[in-house]
Each structure stands twice: as structure tokens, then as C-alpha cells.
Amino acid sequence: MAAFRIWRLRKLHQAVDAELHPVGNEIEVRFLFNGELSYAHRCATRELALETAAAKRAELEREGWAFHW
């Protein structure tokens, strides 16, 4: 599986992206702020990585970030 972006949020000309990256037998979800790695978390499965990304997206949307592809 190649790395790919699963969502992008924008707020006041800033952007946060969530990407999935395969790392060995795990999946790493990476959060990038304006293209720079801000945080990464490894998960045992793709489903757990997607749940991690969804939780962060919900947190950011509560803070006023909006979906933008």
C-alpha cells in the first residue's frame, strides 16, 4: 500500500493533512501542518489508523477547522 492523504482541513490560510503510511506490518497515520510533519502515530491495523485520524479530525473541526480537499 502506498502512502495517501485521507483528509485535509483548512482554517485561516493554514492546512492540516492526515496521511496513512505503511511501516512494516503497521500503518502510521501522519498529521502535517502546512506540509510539515506535526505528529505521527503507529497503529496495528488500517482501521485503528482511520479511527485515530477521525478522532483528530473531530477535535480540529470543533476548533473551527473545515474540510477541504
Secondary structure as a PSIPRED ss2 file (coil, helix, strand):
# PSIPRED VFORMAT (PSIPRED V4.0)

   1 M C   1.000  0.000  0.000
   2 A C   1.000  0.000  0.000
   3 A C   1.000  0.000  0.000
   4 F E   0.000  0.000  1.000
   5 R E   0.000  0.000  1.000
   6 I E   0.000  0.000  1.000
   7 W E   0.000  0.000  1.000
   8 R E   0.000  0.000  1.000
   9 L E   0.000  0.000  1.000
  10 R E   0.000  0.000  1.000
  11 K E   0.000  0.000  1.000
  12 L C   1.000  0.000  0.000
  13 H C   1.000  0.000  0.000
  14 Q E   0.000  0.000  1.000
  15 A E   0.000  0.000  1.000
  16 V E   0.000  0.000  1.000
  17 D E   0.000  0.000  1.000
  18 A E   0.000  0.000  1.000
  19 E E   0.000  0.000  1.000
  20 L E   0.000  0.000  1.000
  21 H E   0.000  0.000  1.000
  22 P E   0.000  0.000  1.000
  23 V E   0.000  0.000  1.000
  24 G C   1.000  0.000  0.000
  25 N C   1.000  0.000  0.000
  26 E E   0.000  0.000  1.000
  27 I E   0.000  0.000  1.000
  28 E E   0.000  0.000  1.000
  29 V E   0.000  0.000  1.000
  30 R E   0.000  0.000  1.000
  31 F E   0.000  0.000  1.000
  32 L E   0.000  0.000  1.000
  33 F E   0.000  0.000  1.000
  34 N C   1.000  0.000  0.000
  35 G C   1.000  0.000  0.000
  36 E E   0.000  0.000  1.000
  37 L E   0.000  0.000  1.000
  38 S E   0.000  0.000  1.000
  39 Y E   0.000  0.000  1.000
  40 A E   0.000  0.000  1.000
  41 H E   0.000  0.000  1.000
  42 R E   0.000  0.000  1.000
  43 C E   0.000  0.000  1.000
  44 A C   1.000  0.000  0.000
  45 T C   1.000  0.000  0.000
  46 R H   0.000  1.000  0.000
  47 E H   0.000  1.000  0.000
  48 L H   0.000  1.000  0.000
  49 A H   0.000  1.000  0.000
  50 L H   0.000  1.000  0.000
  51 E H   0.000  1.000  0.000
  52 T H   0.000  1.000  0.000
  53 A H   0.000  1.000  0.000
  54 A H   0.000  1.000  0.000
  55 A H   0.000  1.000  0.000
  56 K H   0.000  1.000  0.000
  57 R H   0.000  1.000  0.000
  58 A H   0.000  1.000  0.000
  59 E H   0.000  1.000  0.000
  60 L H   0.000  1.000  0.000
  61 E H   0.000  1.000  0.000
  62 R H   0.000  1.000  0.000
  63 E C   1.000  0.000  0.000
  64 G C   1.000  0.000  0.000
  65 W C   1.000  0.000  0.000
  66 A E   0.000  0.000  1.000
  67 F E   0.000  0.000  1.000
  68 H C   1.000  0.000  0.000
  69 W C   1.000  0.000  0.000
